Amino acid sequence: MGATKSDYFTDNQNELGNLTKALGHPARIAIIEYLLKVNTCICGDIVNELPLSQPTISQHLKELKNAGLIKGSIEGNAICYCINEAGFDKIKSFFNLVANHIEKRNKECC
């Protein structure tokens, strides 16, 4: 079996790619913003907040959770979601690296 494209990149590059890919949909950004606002919530709360169906919200939550950007815990028949700081720490580190480079770079670059 041949190598996949992800084999050519570091674990860190693949992980960061998965994290940022999960943020690549406006509904997921809206979910993250809602979780930041309320600090924790149940899936039904998000359905009431966003103009999307419950199955669509659940799919977006699954993508965010698989990427490591949110956490979920079962409370009775519902799942309570909150931000997973570890995932955002990795994104923050990368963008801090980029921002630091931009501040220090030669302004004459292409």
C-alpha positions as CSV (number, residue, x, y, z in Angstrom):
1,M,0.0,0.0,0.0
2,G,1.4,3.4,-0.9
3,A,2.0,6.4,1.3
4,T,-0.8,8.9,1.8
5,K,-0.3,12.6,1.3
6,S,-0.4,13.1,5.1
7,D,2.7,10.8,5.4
8,Y,4.8,13.6,3.8
9,F,4.1,16.0,6.6
10,T,4.9,16.1,10.3
11,D,2.4,15.0,12.9
12,N,2.2,18.6,14.1
13,Q,1.4,19.8,10.5
14,N,-1.2,17.2,10.1
15,E,-2.8,18.0,13.4
16,L,-2.8,21.7,12.8
17,G,-4.3,21.1,9.3
18,N,-7.1,19.0,10.9
19,L,-7.8,21.7,13.6
20,T,-8.0,24.5,11.0
21,K,-10.1,22.4,8.6
22,A,-12.6,21.9,11.4
23,L,-12.9,25.7,11.7
24,G,-13.4,26.0,7.9
25,H,-17.2,26.2,8.0
26,P,-19.2,29.2,9.2
27,A,-21.6,27.1,11.2
28,R,-18.7,25.7,13.2
29,I,-17.4,29.2,13.9
30,A,-20.9,30.1,15.1
31,I,-21.0,27.1,17.3
32,I,-17.6,28.0,18.8
33,E,-18.7,31.6,19.3
34,Y,-21.9,30.4,21.1
35,L,-19.9,28.0,23.3
36,L,-17.6,30.9,24.2
37,K,-20.6,33.1,25.1
38,V,-22.4,30.5,27.3
39,N,-19.3,28.6,28.5
40,T,-21.1,25.3,28.3
41,C,-24.3,24.1,26.7
42,I,-26.5,21.2,25.6
43,C,-26.9,20.4,21.9
44,G,-30.6,21.5,22.0
45,D,-29.5,25.0,23.1
46,I,-27.4,25.3,20.0
47,V,-30.3,24.2,17.8
48,N,-32.4,27.0,19.3
49,E,-29.6,29.5,18.6
50,L,-28.6,28.7,15.0
51,P,-30.8,28.4,11.9
52,L,-29.8,24.8,11.3
53,S,-31.5,21.4,11.9
54,Q,-30.6,19.2,14.9
55,P,-28.9,16.6,12.7
56,T,-26.8,19.3,10.9
57,I,-25.8,20.8,14.3
58,S,-24.9,17.3,15.5
59,Q,-22.7,16.7,12.5
60,H,-20.8,20.0,13.0
61,L,-20.4,19.2,16.7
62,K,-19.0,15.8,15.8
63,E,-16.4,17.4,13.4
64,L,-15.4,19.9,16.1
65,K,-15.1,17.2,18.7
66,N,-13.1,14.8,16.4
67,A,-10.7,17.7,15.7
68,G,-10.2,18.3,19.5
69,L,-11.7,21.8,19.5
70,I,-14.6,20.9,21.8
71,K,-15.3,18.4,24.6
72,G,-18.6,16.7,25.4
73,S,-20.0,15.0,28.5
74,I,-23.2,13.0,28.8
75,E,-25.8,14.5,31.1
76,G,-28.9,12.3,31.1
77,N,-30.2,12.1,27.6
78,A,-28.2,15.1,26.4
79,I,-24.6,15.9,25.7
80,C,-23.1,19.0,27.3
81,Y,-20.4,20.7,25.1
82,C,-17.6,23.1,26.0
83,I,-14.4,24.5,24.5
84,N,-11.4,22.2,24.6
85,E,-8.5,24.6,25.4
86,A,-5.8,22.2,24.3
87,G,-6.9,22.4,20.6
88,F,-7.1,26.1,20.6
89,D,-3.7,26.4,22.4
90,K,-2.2,24.6,19.4
91,I,-3.8,27.0,16.9
92,K,-2.8,29.9,19.1
93,S,0.9,28.8,19.1
94,F,0.9,28.5,15.3
95,F,-0.6,31.9,14.8
96,N,1.7,33.5,17.4
97,L,4.6,32.0,15.4
98,V,3.3,33.6,12.2
99,A,2.6,36.9,13.9
100,N,6.1,37.0,15.4
101,H,7.6,36.3,12.0
102,I,5.5,39.1,10.4
103,E,6.6,41.6,13.0
104,K,10.3,40.8,12.5
105,R,10.4,40.2,8.7
106,N,11.9,42.4,6.1
107,K,9.2,44.7,4.8
108,E,10.8,44.5,1.4
109,C,9.8,40.9,0.8
110,C,7.8,40.3,-2.4
